[in-house]
Amino acid sequence: MDKRAETGITSNQLKLLACIFMLCDHVGFVLMNNNWIMRAVGRLAFPIFAFLLVEGYRYTSDIRKYFIRLFLFALISEVPFDLVTTGRLFDMQKQNIFFTLAAGLIVLYLGKVATVSYTHLRAHETSQDL
């Protein structure tokens, strides 16, 4: 069965949609004097990116490489982000959304590690431990 017929939308289509929403947010902020309608539309991008992050986490073969790519992109995009939002080359007050996504990836990984560790501990309990 065709997977697209099953889901109705592919991950690439979702990425494109999220990028369009993000572009609306950036245009509204930079070119339209913080236009609230464009910014509201732009806010739809993050939940889509978060969903795609979780899907990427589920299907990646190497979580370390996934994190490194995400973190490197966060570092590279930080300078333009800071220049646009604060007018400075580097500002620790605000970070771009990729740092938030990288932190989310760490939380997903730690949640899995904790679950596996807890399950492993419970498997070795005896009736005396309970």
Backbone as ProteinMPNN parsed JSONL, in Angstrom:
{"seq_chain_A": "MDKRAETGITSNQLKLLACIFMLCDHVGFVLMNNNWIMRAVGRLAFPIFAFLLVEGYRYTSDIRKYFIRLFLFALISEVPFDLVTTGRLFDMQKQNIFFTLAAGLIVLYLGKVATVSYTHLRAHETSQDL", "coords_chain_A": {"N_chain_A": [[0.843, -1.185, 0.0], [0.485, 2.245, -0.749], [2.311, 4.502, 1.102], [1.854, 7.245, 1.33], [-0.807, 7.518, 0.62], [-1.898, 6.426, 2.82], [-1.255, 8.224, 4.944], [-1.71, 10.784, 3.978], [-0.126, 13.109, 3.932], [3.268, 13.832, 3.403], [6.436, 13.681, 5.187], [8.231, 15.472, 4.087], [6.506, 17.283, 2.859], [5.3, 18.309, 5.135], [7.549, 19.542, 6.31], [8.043, 21.536, 4.42], [5.666, 23.029, 4.665], [5.928, 23.889, 7.344], [8.228, 25.451, 7.048], [7.239, 27.471, 5.387], [5.365, 28.633, 7.13], [7.194, 29.515, 9.064], [8.642, 31.353, 7.56], [6.625, 33.259, 7.135], [6.398, 34.199, 9.767], [8.946, 35.37, 10.143], [8.996, 37.316, 8.12], [6.846, 38.873, 8.967], [7.923, 39.811, 11.375], [10.407, 41.089, 10.703], [10.086, 42.604, 8.264], [7.532, 43.701, 8.327], [7.09, 45.248, 10.543], [6.625, 43.823, 12.988], [4.134, 42.489, 12.554], [1.171, 41.243, 13.779], [-0.586, 39.308, 12.764], [0.849, 37.914, 10.804], [2.843, 36.961, 12.493], [1.332, 35.32, 14.155], [0.486, 33.336, 12.377], [2.986, 32.332, 11.829], [3.609, 31.085, 14.196], [2.621, 28.56, 14.004], [4.586, 26.985, 12.991], [6.418, 25.893, 14.902], [5.139, 23.692, 16.415], [4.926, 21.839, 14.338], [7.613, 21.451, 13.56], [8.501, 20.366, 15.973], [7.03, 17.98, 16.065], [8.16, 16.732, 13.807], [10.748, 16.465, 14.736], [10.421, 14.543, 16.76], [9.561, 12.401, 15.202], [11.861, 12.089, 13.641], [13.634, 11.341, 15.656], [12.543, 8.866, 16.38], [13.096, 7.336, 14.118], [15.785, 7.564, 13.493], [19.064, 6.284, 12.899], [21.314, 6.9, 14.23], [21.564, 8.602, 16.993], [23.399, 10.388, 18.054], [24.655, 11.61, 15.808], [22.436, 12.854, 14.738], [21.8, 14.7, 16.765], [24.171, 16.253, 16.724], [24.097, 17.394, 14.129], [21.767, 18.949, 14.372], [22.496, 20.653, 16.504], [24.759, 21.942, 15.412], [23.546, 23.335, 13.305], [21.991, 25.021, 14.852], [23.994, 26.586, 16.056], [25.153, 27.801, 13.78], [23.005, 29.288, 12.783], [22.586, 31.081, 14.803], [23.99, 33.573, 14.864], [22.911, 35.154, 12.631], [20.268, 35.219, 13.626], [20.546, 36.588, 16.094], [21.508, 39.049, 15.136], [19.275, 40.011, 13.728], [17.237, 40.035, 15.698], [18.271, 41.417, 17.957], [20.179, 43.157, 17.073], [22.8, 42.787, 17.651], [25.914, 40.99, 17.342], [26.212, 38.675, 18.868], [24.132, 37.445, 21.336], [23.21, 36.513, 24.508], [20.704, 36.524, 25.625], [18.534, 35.663, 24.114], [17.844, 32.748, 22.19], [17.902, 30.932, 19.097], [15.329, 28.83, 17.679], [16.319, 26.31, 17.18], [18.032, 25.545, 19.222], [16.205, 24.996, 21.217], [14.891, 22.826, 20.064], [17.05, 21.018, 19.953], [17.472, 20.664, 22.691], [15.059, 19.426, 23.275], [15.431, 17.035, 21.919], [17.45, 15.893, 23.471], [16.011, 15.508, 25.842], [14.121, 13.619, 24.974], [15.836, 11.464, 24.454], [16.967, 11.042, 27.036], [14.65, 10.352, 28.411], [14.057, 7.895, 27.247], [16.322, 6.421, 27.998], [16.038, 6.466, 30.79], [13.628, 5.062, 31.074], [14.322, 2.542, 30.044], [16.31, 1.849, 31.892], [14.818, 1.789, 34.282], [12.977, -0.243, 33.699], [14.752, -2.357, 33.426], [15.76, -2.51, 36.045], [13.395, -3.198, 37.433], [12.937, -5.729, 36.4], [14.763, -7.301, 37.687], [13.96, -7.427, 40.301], [13.009, -9.065, 43.299], [10.513, -10.969, 45.114], [10.934, -10.234, 47.732], [11.941, -7.672, 47.535], [9.741, -6.154, 46.994]], "CA_chain_A": [[0.0, 0.0, 0.0], [1.218, 3.503, -0.83], [2.361, 5.118, 2.427], [1.274, 8.588, 1.237], [-2.258, 7.362, 0.624], [-2.222, 6.113, 4.201], [-1.104, 9.37, 5.841], [-2.24, 12.0, 3.366], [0.906, 14.127, 3.774], [4.597, 13.286, 3.678], [7.244, 14.497, 6.09], [8.786, 16.586, 3.309], [5.447, 18.28, 2.718], [5.185, 18.949, 6.45], [8.699, 20.443, 6.451], [7.797, 22.693, 3.561], [4.607, 23.812, 5.303], [6.522, 24.528, 8.524], [9.133, 26.505, 6.559], [6.395, 28.577, 4.916], [4.878, 29.3, 8.347], [8.329, 30.201, 9.672], [8.906, 32.514, 6.712], [5.599, 34.251, 7.477], [6.779, 34.782, 11.056], [10.119, 36.217, 9.964], [8.583, 38.477, 7.326], [6.037, 39.705, 9.856], [8.774, 40.428, 12.387], [11.461, 41.938, 10.159], [9.683, 43.507, 7.185], [6.192, 44.273, 8.5], [7.013, 45.917, 11.842], [6.053, 42.922, 13.982], [2.722, 42.284, 12.218], [0.705, 40.161, 14.65], [-1.235, 38.24, 11.985], [1.933, 37.102, 10.233], [3.514, 36.294, 13.604], [0.429, 34.253, 14.612], [0.613, 32.25, 11.392], [4.324, 31.777, 12.016], [3.649, 30.251, 15.404], [2.243, 27.192, 13.633], [5.78, 26.252, 12.562], [7.095, 25.145, 15.959], [4.579, 22.354, 16.676], [5.241, 20.944, 13.214], [9.018, 21.09, 13.703], [8.613, 19.481, 17.141], [6.534, 16.676, 15.623], [9.16, 16.149, 12.916], [11.876, 16.085, 15.579], [10.075, 13.269, 17.396], [9.6, 11.377, 14.147], [13.272, 11.87, 13.328], [14.194, 10.593, 16.779], [12.05, 7.486, 16.298], [13.599, 6.593, 12.96], [17.209, 7.757, 13.235], [19.927, 5.146, 13.236], [22.405, 7.4, 15.063], [21.062, 9.763, 17.731], [24.498, 11.347, 18.215], [24.791, 12.382, 14.568], [21.219, 13.672, 14.637], [21.982, 15.816, 17.689], [25.272, 17.107, 16.248], [23.592, 18.182, 12.992], [20.813, 19.921, 14.901], [23.224, 21.632, 17.297], [25.57, 22.752, 14.493], [22.643, 24.268, 12.629], [21.631, 26.029, 15.863], [25.131, 27.501, 16.179], [25.305, 28.569, 12.54], [21.9, 30.239, 12.613], [22.487, 31.988, 15.95], [24.476, 34.922, 14.534], [21.868, 35.913, 11.924], [19.129, 35.392, 14.523], [20.858, 37.672, 17.026], [21.588, 40.315, 14.396], [17.918, 40.458, 13.401], [16.384, 40.267, 16.875], [18.823, 42.367, 18.928], [21.122, 44.065, 16.435], [24.159, 42.458, 18.07], [26.465, 39.796, 16.72], [25.935, 37.542, 19.741], [23.357, 37.867, 22.499], [22.826, 35.337, 25.29], [19.351, 36.687, 26.154], [17.606, 34.891, 23.278], [18.448, 31.804, 21.266], [16.988, 30.506, 18.043], [14.478, 27.688, 17.996], [17.043, 25.045, 17.038], [18.527, 25.162, 20.539], [15.057, 24.386, 21.9], [14.694, 21.499, 19.469], [18.159, 20.176, 20.398], [17.174, 20.324, 24.083], [13.977, 18.445, 23.207], [16.018, 15.753, 21.506], [18.126, 15.359, 24.657], [14.963, 15.04, 26.761], [13.6, 12.36, 24.43], [16.847, 10.427, 24.673], [17.045, 10.752, 28.471], [13.425, 9.641, 28.775], [14.194, 6.5, 26.816], [17.35, 5.802, 28.842], [15.453, 6.272, 32.121], [12.626, 4.009, 30.967], [15.031, 1.27, 29.883], [16.967, 1.557, 33.173], [13.787, 1.433, 35.251], [12.469, -1.56, 33.313], [15.808, -3.314, 33.746], [15.765, -2.669, 37.5], [12.189, -3.927, 37.849], [13.05, -7.121, 35.962], [15.644, -8.005, 38.608], [13.409, -7.413, 41.65], [12.454, -10.319, 43.825], [9.338, -10.726, 45.93], [11.398, -9.573, 48.951], [12.148, -6.256, 47.23], [8.454, -5.486, 46.913]], "C_chain_A": [[0.884, 1.243, 0.0], [1.139, 4.216, 0.513], [1.708, 6.501, 2.416], [-0.246, 8.536, 1.253], [-2.748, 7.085, 2.038], [-2.253, 7.369, 5.079], [-1.676, 10.661, 5.275], [-1.21, 13.085, 3.143], [2.25, 13.512, 4.157], [5.349, 14.197, 4.643], [7.879, 15.666, 5.349], [7.745, 17.681, 3.082], [5.222, 19.028, 4.035], [6.324, 19.935, 6.684], [8.5, 21.709, 5.628], [6.736, 23.608, 4.167], [5.149, 24.567, 6.525], [7.462, 25.663, 8.111], [8.354, 27.714, 6.047], [5.839, 29.349, 6.11], [5.995, 30.103, 9.012], [8.69, 31.448, 8.872], [7.893, 33.623, 6.978], [5.949, 34.957, 8.777], [7.933, 35.763, 10.886], [9.799, 37.458, 9.149], [7.761, 39.429, 8.186], [6.865, 40.445, 10.882], [9.716, 41.466, 11.793], [10.936, 42.991, 9.189], [8.354, 44.218, 7.416], [5.978, 44.833, 9.909], [6.261, 45.087, 12.889], [4.543, 42.71, 13.794], [2.191, 41.045, 12.937], [0.033, 39.025, 13.888], [-0.17, 37.315, 11.389], [2.66, 36.331, 11.334], [2.66, 35.133, 14.121], [0.48, 33.067, 13.663], [1.958, 31.552, 11.576], [4.444, 30.863, 13.216], [3.211, 28.815, 15.134], [3.46, 26.341, 13.26], [6.348, 25.379, 13.669], [6.459, 23.784, 16.248], [4.877, 21.353, 15.556], [6.697, 20.497, 13.298], [9.223, 20.139, 14.887], [8.137, 18.07, 16.788], [7.568, 15.982, 14.744], [10.414, 15.733, 13.684], [11.621, 14.728, 16.237], [10.093, 12.138, 16.373], [11.039, 11.054, 13.759], [13.966, 11.055, 14.407], [13.791, 9.119, 16.703], [12.758, 6.677, 15.216], [15.087, 6.756, 12.692], [17.999, 6.51, 13.623], [21.076, 5.585, 14.143], [21.972, 8.702, 15.734], [22.145, 10.824, 17.897], [24.663, 12.222, 16.985], [23.597, 13.32, 14.376], [21.35, 14.907, 15.526], [23.056, 16.78, 17.188], [24.813, 17.97, 15.087], [22.655, 19.287, 13.472], [21.538, 21.027, 15.664], [24.104, 22.521, 16.423], [24.711, 23.758, 13.745], [22.193, 25.368, 13.587], [22.751, 27.048, 16.004], [25.275, 28.396, 14.956], [24.218, 29.632, 12.405], [21.781, 31.243, 13.758], [22.923, 33.412, 15.613], [23.442, 35.705, 13.729], [20.64, 36.176, 12.806], [19.371, 36.562, 15.476], [20.94, 39.027, 16.328], [20.202, 40.876, 14.106], [17.128, 40.832, 14.648], [16.93, 41.326, 17.823], [19.772, 43.381, 18.311], [22.566, 43.815, 16.844], [24.593, 41.153, 17.435], [26.178, 38.54, 17.545], [25.239, 38.053, 20.989], [22.868, 36.627, 23.229], [21.404, 35.427, 25.84], [18.329, 35.836, 25.402], [18.406, 33.931, 22.405], [17.405, 31.381, 20.239], [16.327, 29.178, 18.425], [15.213, 26.348, 17.908], [17.69, 24.607, 18.345], [17.414, 24.487, 21.34], [14.805, 22.982, 21.362], [15.802, 20.539, 19.887], [17.944, 19.745, 21.85], [16.056, 19.282, 24.14], [14.48, 17.069, 22.816], [16.742, 15.09, 22.683], [17.099, 14.788, 25.638], [14.363, 13.721, 26.271], [14.568, 11.213, 24.696], [16.928, 10.043, 26.15], [15.801, 10.016, 28.967], [13.498, 8.18, 28.399], [15.199, 5.768, 27.697], [16.775, 5.521, 30.227], [14.433, 5.144, 32.116], [13.286, 2.638, 30.866], [15.687, 0.884, 31.205], [15.952, 1.11, 34.212], [13.235, 0.037, 34.967], [13.482, -2.646, 33.658], [15.863, -3.569, 35.255], [14.572, -3.494, 37.982], [12.28, -5.407, 37.483], [13.883, -7.944, 36.942], [15.152, -7.973, 40.053], [12.916, -8.803, 42.038], [11.233, -9.976, 44.651], [9.716, -10.045, 47.254], [11.587, -8.079, 48.746], [10.84, -5.482, 47.232], [7.909, -5.316, 48.284]], "O_chain_A": [[1.913, 1.28, 0.675], [0.05, 4.504, 1.01], [1.073, 6.887, 3.398], [-0.897, 9.406, 1.83], [-3.861, 7.455, 2.408], [-3.18, 7.55, 5.869], [-2.083, 11.541, 6.033], [-1.385, 13.915, 2.252], [2.344, 12.76, 5.127], [4.948, 15.336, 4.882], [8.049, 16.741, 5.924], [8.071, 18.868, 3.11], [4.983, 20.235, 4.038], [6.103, 21.033, 7.195], [8.762, 22.816, 6.098], [6.898, 24.828, 4.177], [4.856, 25.749, 6.708], [7.487, 26.715, 8.751], [8.77, 28.854, 6.253], [5.839, 30.58, 6.107], [5.778, 31.226, 9.466], [9.01, 32.486, 9.451], [8.259, 34.797, 7.039], [5.811, 36.176, 8.881], [7.896, 36.867, 11.43], [10.287, 38.545, 9.461], [7.954, 40.644, 8.14], [6.552, 41.584, 11.228], [9.822, 42.582, 12.3], [11.31, 44.16, 9.291], [8.074, 45.229, 6.772], [4.853, 44.89, 10.406], [5.377, 45.592, 13.581], [3.777, 42.749, 14.757], [2.691, 39.938, 12.736], [0.082, 37.879, 14.336], [-0.281, 36.091, 11.465], [3.049, 35.18, 11.134], [3.192, 34.084, 14.484], [0.514, 31.918, 14.103], [2.049, 30.328, 11.488], [5.289, 29.967, 13.243], [3.421, 27.943, 15.976], [3.371, 25.114, 13.22], [6.725, 24.235, 13.412], [7.184, 22.792, 16.319], [5.057, 20.162, 15.81], [6.996, 19.315, 13.129], [10.03, 19.213, 14.808], [8.768, 17.084, 17.169], [7.829, 14.79, 14.907], [11.069, 14.755, 13.321], [12.503, 13.87, 16.266], [10.588, 11.047, 16.654], [11.393, 9.89, 13.57], [14.786, 10.186, 14.111], [14.613, 8.234, 16.937], [12.991, 5.479, 15.379], [15.609, 6.148, 11.758], [17.64, 5.786, 14.552], [21.738, 4.748, 14.756], [22.007, 9.769, 15.121], [21.853, 12.019, 17.884], [24.796, 13.44, 17.101], [23.751, 14.446, 13.903], [21.05, 16.022, 15.1], [22.864, 17.996, 17.227], [25.11, 19.164, 15.058], [22.749, 20.428, 13.02], [21.229, 22.206, 15.49], [24.19, 23.725, 16.661], [25.11, 24.91, 13.572], [22.033, 26.518, 13.179], [22.489, 28.249, 16.064], [25.491, 29.602, 15.079], [24.488, 30.748, 11.961], [20.961, 32.159, 13.692], [22.275, 34.366, 16.043], [23.115, 36.83, 14.107], [20.045, 37.25, 12.73], [18.506, 37.421, 15.646], [20.489, 40.036, 16.87], [19.98, 42.081, 14.226], [16.424, 41.842, 14.653], [16.156, 42.062, 18.434], [20.133, 44.363, 18.959], [23.463, 44.55, 16.43], [23.772, 40.323, 17.044], [25.931, 37.47, 16.989], [25.712, 38.994, 21.627], [22.189, 35.783, 22.643], [20.942, 34.477, 26.471], [17.368, 35.347, 25.996], [19.498, 34.255, 21.94], [16.2, 31.459, 20.477], [16.735, 28.509, 19.375], [14.774, 25.361, 18.499], [17.881, 23.41, 18.56], [17.661, 23.517, 22.057], [14.537, 22.058, 22.13], [15.532, 19.367, 20.149], [18.203, 18.594, 22.201], [16.101, 18.363, 24.958], [14.004, 16.056, 23.328], [16.658, 13.876, 22.867], [17.3, 13.709, 26.196], [14.124, 12.812, 27.066], [14.163, 10.127, 25.113], [16.956, 8.858, 26.482], [15.892, 9.156, 29.843], [13.048, 7.318, 29.153], [14.961, 4.629, 28.099], [17.004, 4.445, 30.781], [14.38, 4.352, 33.057], [12.862, 1.688, 31.524], [15.632, -0.28, 31.603], [16.197, 0.152, 34.946], [13.049, -0.764, 35.883], [13.114, -3.724, 34.126], [15.997, -4.713, 35.689], [14.716, -4.374, 38.829], [11.743, -6.25, 38.201], [13.722, -9.162, 37.015], [15.855, -8.443, 40.947], [12.473, -9.591, 41.202], [10.948, -8.798, 44.866], [8.888, -9.345, 47.836], [11.412, -7.299, 49.682], [10.84, -4.271, 47.452], [6.819, -4.769, 48.452]]}, "name": "protein", "num_of_chains": 1, "seq": "MDKRAETGITSNQLKLLACIFMLCDHVGFVLMNNNWIMRAVGRLAFPIFAFLLVEGYRYTSDIRKYFIRLFLFALISEVPFDLVTTGRLFDMQKQNIFFTLAAGLIVLYLGKVATVSYTHLRAHETSQDL"}
